[in-house]
Amino acid sequence: MTEEEQIKKMRLQILNDIDKTDRDEIFKMKLDDAKWIALDILYPYNKEIVELPSRYSNWQVRCAIELYKAIGVEGYTSYSENGLVITRSGELISQGLINELTPHADVPR
């Protein structure tokens, strides 16, 4: 999946409009953040790997969506207003998403 396809998927899931491009730069930043999160989890001892294998592109999009939705609520532990309750831990992405990645064992460098 190319970066443009990933961005289109984010537009559709977040904005419900595949043609709305005003947030593409933010989406690109969140895709980049998601890539580095995945690389840190997958290859904790090998910092020389800087490209995410293509099989993780869907994971990268789902992670970027979670990161996008976390904008502005980082650090909230609880929030309530008019019956709406938001509770977030210190994590920016869900543990379920993190659990989908299996770290590759390697010798520390």
N, C-alpha and C positions, 0 to 999 in steps of 0.2 A: 504494500500500500504506500503510495507516494505521500509526501507532506500535504500536497493539495487535496488529495482524497481524505486524509486525516482531518484537515481543516473543514472540508465540506461535511464530514460526519459530525464534527463538533458544532458547526452552524445548525445542522438539522436537529441535533439533540438538545442544544442549549437555546437556540433562538427560534426554532421551528421555521426557519427560512434559509434555504440553501444559498440564496443569492445575496443575502445581507453580509457585506464584507467589512463593516466598520470596526469589528473586533478582531480581525485576523491577526494583527500584530500581537495582541494579548494571547490569542490561541497559539501562535508560534512560540511565544515565550513559555507558555505552560507545557507545550509538547517538548520543548528543550529541557525544562525542569524534570518532566516525567522520564525522559531518556536517561538523565543522569541519576535519578533515583533508581531506575531499573538497573543501570550498570553497577551502581554501588551495591545493590543487593545481589545481583547475579555473579559479579566478579569482585568480591571484597578484597582479594589479595593481588589483583592484577589491574593496576591503574593505566596500563598501556592500551587496553581495549577502550576505544572511544566511539565505536559505532555499535548501535543496538541491532542485533540480528532481526531480519524482517519478520520472523515469526512472532515477534513481540509488538508489532505495530498496533494491533487491536488493543493490547494491554496498555500501550502508551497513550492511546486516545482516551480510554476509560480513566486512566490516572490523571491525564490533563484535564478532563472534565471535572473530576473531584477537586483538583487543585484550583480550577477556575471558580467552582462553587464555594470554595473556602475563602475567596478574596473578601476581606473585610470582617471575617469572623474568626481569624486566627487567634487562638488563645482563649476563646470563650469556653467556659466550663458549664454555664447554664444561663439561659436567657428566657424570659417569659413576658409576653405582652398580648393582651386581648385573647387569651386562650391558646396562643401559639407558643410552643416551648421548643427551644433549640438548646441542645446539649452537645458540646464537642470536647473531646479530650485534647491533649496537646498535639495529637497526630493530625497531619494535613490530609492523609489518605487512609482509607479504611484498612483494617488488619486483614480482612478477607482478600483485598486486592494484593496486599503484600504477600500473603500466603500462596498466591498463585505462582510466585517466582521461587525457584529452587537455586540456592547459591551453588556455584561450581567450586568444588574443592581444588585447592592449589597450594603450592608451597608459598608462604609469605616471602615477599621480595624486599 
